[in-house]
Amino acid sequence: ASPLVNFAIDLDGQAIGGIGLILNSDVYIMSAEIGYWLAEPFWGQGIATEAVRQLVEYTFYYFDIVRLYAEVFETNKASMRVLEKNGFYLEGVRRKAVFKNGLLMDDFIWVKLRSW
């Protein structure tokens, strides 16, 4: 069986969010995208930062991945900070690439490369 790629973020036995990987294929086989969400009452407590830390460690242990990346909407500064605290760097910005809730936004691409 393959290692899991989707997880609940658990706090004292209660699912308060989710985190996971999208494994790429073909010429992008050495890359994976991470995504996560956390219920609003739990924002600002370091929970997402710790969940991302654990997923990064897990990914580089169980998968032959060199590049992890996350796409973050321009309005989500807290998520950018979570990634930054986990050693991701801003690789690029796709201007006006996201249309959500009637708003056209930039998409920030954050990357962490495996360190050998």
Buried (B, 14 or more C-beta within 10 A) or exposed (E): EEEEBEBEBEBEEEEBBBBBBEBBEEEEEEBBBBBBEBBEEBEEEEBBBBBBBBBBEBBBEEBEBEBBBBBBBBEEEEBBEBBEBBBBEEEEEEEEBBEEEEEEBBBBBBBBBBEE
